[in-house]
């Protein structure tokens, strides 16, 4: 079926009346679905690969049907609108019908293009299928943001530039590195933008850009909304990002901590959730003063409407996540891990730090009424870990699909890892808070990852894939709502700093391929059979005469896989891989 269509599932059951029915999606009961047939709402691409079943009951007992697979495709093709493909950040494109384990090999697959740009590409490229570009016809479009404060719209197949816009005002340059070696030689657009195809006349791409007035040395952070078809500024934008929050912490004035644009970079990818664009802020290295900021803007007006500071009465606690992005569930909750910073071990009556400083925490933020910390988890030795800069916030978290435990209960889980190499699996309904004696947590796994984590895992077919520093990519299986405590498979090669954030392409549950980029000189794109990642299908160093090499690595690079192509950001462009002519 196509996006926007509905599907109807029916069952024929015999037995002593009355019979009762309960339909389930992904193992979870569907509210109100209690008839002998069930018709889905209009399907979205996120529904692709979902499993539906029904339990039929009477006084004699119950029986559950086999699961039926729902396959959703888009008559207009597949879009990639946000970092790691979706707000759960699973990294999976489950509508890839071209690339398969049978044809991804150095004889049939390789580098087919390189789209040049004017700076480093730290943001993950985004993609829209079958876009109507005024005066230029219909195109598949690849959107690329650079550290030179540019946004490009390329024809994703030919590489023709459809439009190119600079985010710099007259008299401005990109920011210098702010005496920090993390992003050099310039800081412009670091965070992955986000696209809303329903906004404006053609759709909007939201971008945060940093710049500097060359005569006054004043720094700016601005949120832009660009028309995806023309590059024109929308909603009277851009808007300058400014904020304050009640507190006595670092850089406070008049009872408020103040957001200083020069002290921050927008490193995590933008999050679009329920009509709001959320920005999250990292410092330049650990250069004080800074605190942990989340600032939300109305996606239709660019008006700032929500501000939360995670260390308002302390310091540090910035949101790094190594260029990944915060996750969000279907209930409007945001999940992230922030960096080392102030945390009060003296708790209030609700088990929260008594000064509301949440440095080095796994956080659940509610957006139902403003923006507030709804729950958190941190380790029993969190203060010691923060003092050693051994924080959670170097990695990103993903939300797992709902899973059923051994007792038949549905579990809602989110997981991630940071610098201490432990994998933390938390229950989204009860993260665990702080206990000075032992970690209150759903599951904690040590000893699997051989290095620190500066990346985000991926999920596919009941497996989670982690790419730590100087480690192989490890696949851990999920059974009875628990993660395996040892790897069920791992790649034959290791990934040097910063490790790797893998991505998945598959056609629903079949033809799964795990893709990962190796930093270095030269960098390398790797492809593995997702069902057994010890089986490497391809890497870009295999072909003779350096045919598929694409230059030096660019640190935090997450590949985009869509419609038979793989797009990889580089220091001066985007390398394009696909089936060879």
N, C-alpha and C positions, 0 to 999 in steps of 0.2 A: 504494500500500500504506500501511498505518497503522503508527505507532510500535509496536514490539514484534513485528511480523510479519517473516517471512523472504521473500526473493525468490530464485528460481532462474533462472540464465541457462544456456542450452544452445547448442551449436554442432554443426553437421553438416559434416564435412570429408572430402574424398576425397584419395587419393594412396597412394603406396607405403607399406605398413606397415613398421615401427611408426611411429605418429604420437604426438608428445608435445604436451602442452598446458600453457600457463602463463597463468592469468588475472591481470588487473591491475585495480586500482582507482585512478583518478586518475593513470594512467601508471606506478604502482609495482606491482611484483610482489606478489601475495598469497601468503604462505607456505602451502605445502601444497595450493594450488588448482591441481592438475595433471591434472584429469580433463576429459572432454568436457562436463561441466556443473559449475556452481558454485552453491552455496546460501550466501547471506549469513548472518552472525549476525543476531540480532534487531535490527531497525533502530531507530536513534535519529533525532531530528530533525536532528542534525548530519550524517547521511548523505544528507539531501535534496539533490538536484542532483549526486550523485556519478556518475561515468562508469565503466563496466566494459567491458573488452574482453579478447580472448584471442589469444595468439600460438600458432599451430599449426606444428610443425616436423617434418621428417623429413630423411633424408640428402640430399635435393635442395635443401633450403633451408627458409624459413619464410615465413608470411604472417600478417598481423595483421588481425583483424576490425574492422569499424566499431564505434564506441563506442555502448553502450546507456545511456540516462539512467535513473537510479533516482529516482523521485519518492516522497517520504515525507510523509504527512500524519498528523495526530493526531485521532482521533475525539473527543478531549476538547478540541481546540483547541490553540493555540500558547502556550507559556510563554516569558517573558523573565526569566531567573533571575540574570543577572549583567551587569556593565557591558559595553556594546558587543556584547551578544547572545551571546558565546561566549568561551571562554578564549583562543582565537587573537586575539580582539579585532578581528575583521574588520568588525564593525558591520553585518553582513548578516542580515536575516530573509528567508530564501528560501522561506517558506511563506505569503506574503501573497497571498491570492486575491481580495481585494475592491478594493484600490486599484490603478489602472492608469494609464498615461499618457493614456488616453482619457477618464478621468473625474476626474482631478485637475486641475481648472481652477476659476476663481473663480465660474463659473455653477453648478457641481455640487458643489463642495467648499469647506469653510470651517470657521470656529470654531463648534462646536456646544455647548460647555460650558466652564465654568471651575470647578474644584474648589478652594474656598478652604481654606487651612491657616494655621497660626499663626506662620510664619516663612519665611525664604528657602528655596527648594528648590535646593540645589547638587548633590545626588545625582541620578543618573538614575532615574526611576521604573521599578519592576519590575512584572511582570504574571504572574498565574496564571489559567489558563482552567478554568472549570467546577469551582470550589472549593465544597465542602460546608461551609457556615458553620453551626455549631450553632444551632438555633432560627430560622435565617433562610433556609434553603434553599440552592440552587445559584447561584453567582455567578461571573462573570469579575471578578477582583479586581486593582486597581491599588494598589501599595504605594508610599507617598510618605514620605520622611524629610525633616525640616526642621532648620534651624539653631537652632530653639527646642527642640531635643531631643525632638521628637515623631515617632512613626511612625503613619501613617494607613493603614487598609485601606478603600478606596473600592470600591463597585460600579463597575466600569470603564465601564459603559454609562450608568447613571443618575446617578452621583455621590453616591449615598447612602453615608454613613459607616457601615461595618460594625463597625469598632472603631477606637479611637484611644488610644494609650498614650504616656505621658511617660516618658522615661528618667531623670528627675531624682529623686533621693532627697529625703526631707524635709529642709528647711533648705538646699537647694541651688538655685543658679541656673545658667543657661548660663554658659560662660566669657565674659569680656570679650575684646576683640580682641587682647590681649597687646601693646598699643602697635604694632600692625602693621595697615596698611590693607588687607590682602589679603582678610580676611573680617570684615565689619562689619555691624551693630554687635555681634553676638554669635556665638560659636562653639558649636555643638552637634553635629549630625551633618552632616559634610561629605562623607565618602566614600560612594560607592554601596554599599549593602549587597549581600549575596549570599544566594540561597535554595537550600536542599537539600530537595526535596520528599519525601525518604525518611526524614528524621530526625524523631523524636518521633511523636506520634499522627497529626498531620496534615501535617507538614513544618515546617521552621524557616527563619526569616529572621534572618541574623546582621548585627548593627549595632554600630558603634563610636560611642560618645557621649562628648563632653567636657563636664565640669561643674565647678562651683566651690562650695565651702562658703561661704555668705555671711558667716558670723561669723568663721571662721578663715583665710579666703583660701587654703584648700588646694584644689588642682586635682586632678581625677580624669580618667582615661581608662578606660572600661569597655567590655568586649565583652559584648553581650547576644545571646541566642538566644531569639527570640519564636516562639510557635506561630502559624503563618500563618493559622489559622482563628479564633483567639481573642485573640491578642496576649499570652497568658500567658508569663511567663518560664519557660524550659526549663533542664534540666540544672543546677539549683541556682544559676542565674545571677542577676545578671551576675557576671563576674569582673573584678577590677581588674587593669589592665595594668601590670606591673612587670617589670623585667629588668635584668640585668647581663651583661657580657661581658669576658673577659680583655683588658686593654689599658691603656695609659698615656695615652690621648688625652683629649680635652675631657671635663670633668666625671668625672674618675676618682677612685677611692677604694679603697685596699687592693689595688691591682693589677687593678682592674676599672673599666671605664667603666660609668656608671650611667644608666639611663633615667629622666629626670625628667619626669613627666606635663605640667608647666606649660610646658615648653620645646618641645612638639611638638603637631602636629595630624595626624590621620589623613586625609590628602588623597587619595591614590590609592584607587580602589575595592578592596574586599576580593576576595581570590582564594580560591576553594574548589578544592582539588586533592587527590585521593586521601585524602579524609576529614580534611583539615586546612584550617583557615581561616587565611590569611596576612594580616597587617596590615603596612603599610609607612608610614614616618613622615617628614613634612616639618617643618621648623622654622617659626617665626613670622618672616616676612621672613628676614633673615640675623642674627637676634639670638642671639649666642653665650651659653652654650656649647651646641653640639649636634654630633651625629655621625649616621651613616646606619644606621638600625635596620630589621630585618625580624624580626617576632615571629610564631610560628605556634602555633595552638591546636588541640587535638583537637576536631573538630566534634561529637562525641558527649558530651563531658564538659566542654568549655571549659577544660580543663587546658592550661597553657602547656607545650609540649613541645619547641619549637625556637626558638633565638635566633641571629641573625647580625648582627654589626656590620660595616659596610663600610669604616669608617675608625677602627678601634679604637685605633690609635696616633697618630692625627692629629686632624683636626677637619673639620666640615662634611660634605659628601657626602650630604646629605639626599635623600629620594626625593619629588620633586614631581609631575612628569608632568602638571601642569595638570588635576587631577581626572580623569585617565583611569585606567588600571589596568595592572598587569603582565600579560604574556601567559604562557601555559604550553602546552607541546606534549604529545603523547600519550605521551611517555617520562618525563613527570614533571619536566621541566626548566622553570625559570622564567626569563623574559627581561624585562629592564627597563633603563632608562637613568637613572642617578642624577645629582645636581647637582654643582656645583663643590665641590671639596674636596681634601684631601691625596692626592697620588699620588707614590710614590717611583719616580723614573726609574732607580734602581739596582735591577736585577732579580735574582731568585734563579735557581737552576738550571733551574726550570720556566718561566722567563719571566714570573713574577709579581712585583709590587712586593715588595721584600724585607721590608717591615714590614706587608704585607697591607692597605695602605690603597688603596682603589679609587675615590677621588673622580673624578667626571667620566668615568665609564666606561659602555660598553654591556656588560651583564653576563649571563652564563648561570649560573644557580644550580642545582645538583643537589639533589634531595630524596630520592634513593634510600637514603642513609644519613645522616640528619640534614639539615643545611642548610649547604651549602658553595659557595664560588665555584668553578665548574668551568672557566670560561673567561671571557675578557673581550676587549674592544677599546677602545682610546683613541687619540686623535689624536697625531701626532708633536709638536704644540705644546700638549699638554694642560695643562701647568703654566701657560703664558701665558694660555690660554683660561680656566682656573679663576680666575686672578688678575684677569681682566677681567669675571668673572661671565658669561662667554659659553659656557654649558655645554650639554651634551647633554640634561640632565635636565628641560628645560622641556617636552619632548614625550614622547609615548608610542609604543611599538613594537607592530607587528602581525606575526603569523606568517602567511606565505603558504602556500597549499596547495602540495604537492610539485609541482615543475616539472622538465621535462627539458631539458637544454642541447643545443647543436648537435651534440655528440658522443654523444647518447643517454643521458647520465648523469643520474640523478635528483638534484636539488638541494633541500636543505632550507634555506629562507631566512627571515630576519626582517629587518625594516627599520624605520627611524624617522628623525626629524630633530629638531634643537633650535635654539638661538639663532644658530648660525653659518650657517643657511639651507642647509647641505649635506644631501643625502639619503644616508644610510648604509645599504647593503644588506650584510648579513653572512651568512656561511655558518654555520648552527647547529652544524655539526660542527667548525668551526675559525674562531673569531671574528676572530683576527688579532693579538691582544695589542698590545704597544707597540713601536714602532720610532722612534728619535729623528730619523731621516732622512726617512722616507716612511711613509705610512699603509699598513699591511698589512691589506687589506680586499678583500672579494669585488667590491664595486662602490661607487664614490662619485660622486655627481652634484652638480655645482655649477651655478648659473646658472639653474635652473628656477624656484625659489621666490624671490619678490621680497621676502619679509619673514621675520622670525623665526617659529619654530613654537612655539605654546603649545597644542597640540592633538594629535590622533591621526588618522592616515589611515584610510580605509576601503578594502575590496577587493571587487570584483565582476567576474566574467567577464573575467579576465586584464587588469584595469585597477586601478590604485591611485590614490586621490583624496586630495590634500593641500589643507588650508585654512590657509595661513600668514597672518600679520598684514598688513593693508593690501594684500592680494593677492586675486586671483581664486582659486577652487578649480580646481586643475590636475589633469587626468587623464593619467596616464602608463601606457603599455601595457607588457605583459610578453610577450616573445618569446624563445625559446631560453634561458630562465632568466635573462634580463637585462631590466632596466628601461630603457625608452626614455629617452634623454638630453634630450628636449624633450617638452613637453606635446602630446598628440594632440588635446586639447580643453580649453577652460576656460570658466568661467561668464562672463557678460557683466558681472556686478557684482563688486565687491571686498568683502572682509569686514574691518571695522575690528577693533582689538584686542578680544579675543585671537585673532582669526581664527575658525575654525570646525572642529569635529569632525563630519564628515559621517556619516550612516547610510544604509543601503540597504534598500529593500523590493523584493521580486521574487517571482514564482512560479517557483521553480527558476531557470532561466536567462532567463525571459521577463518582460516588463512591469517591467523594472528602473527604479526611481526613486531618485534621490539626494536626501536631505533634509538641510538645514543651517539653523542658526539664526544670524541676524545680531544681534550685540549692539548696544545703542543705545537711544535714546528716540524713537519706540517701537522695540522689538525686532521682528524679522520672521522668520517661518518661510518658507523657500524650498524649492521642489521642482523638480527638473530631470530630464530624460530621461537615465537613466544611460548609455545608449549614445552620447549626444551631449549633454554637459552645457552646451553653448552654447545649447541649447533649454530655456528656462525654462518650466515647465508652470504654475507658480502661485507667488505670494507673498502673505503676509497683509496687505500694504498695497494690494492691487489693488482690493478691493471698495469700493463707495461707502459713505459715511457711517461709515468706520472699522469696518465690520462685523466684521472678523476680527482687529483689533488686540488685543494682550493686555498692553500696558503696557511699562514699561522693561525693558531686558535685564538678565540676571543672570549675566554673565561667562561661566563655563564651562558651557554647557548642551548636552547631547547628547539629541536627541529619541528617543523610544521609539515604534516603529511596529509595531502588532500588531492583527490581526483587524479591519482596516478603520479603525483610529483612529491618530492621531498625538498623543502626549502630550509637552508641552513645559513644563519647570519654569520658574517665574517667581519674582518677589520675594515673592509672597503666595499662591501656589497653583499649580495645574497647568492650563494651557490645553489643551483637547481639540479636535482637528480631525477631521473626517470628512465623509462624503457628506451633503449637505444634505437635509432632509426634503422 
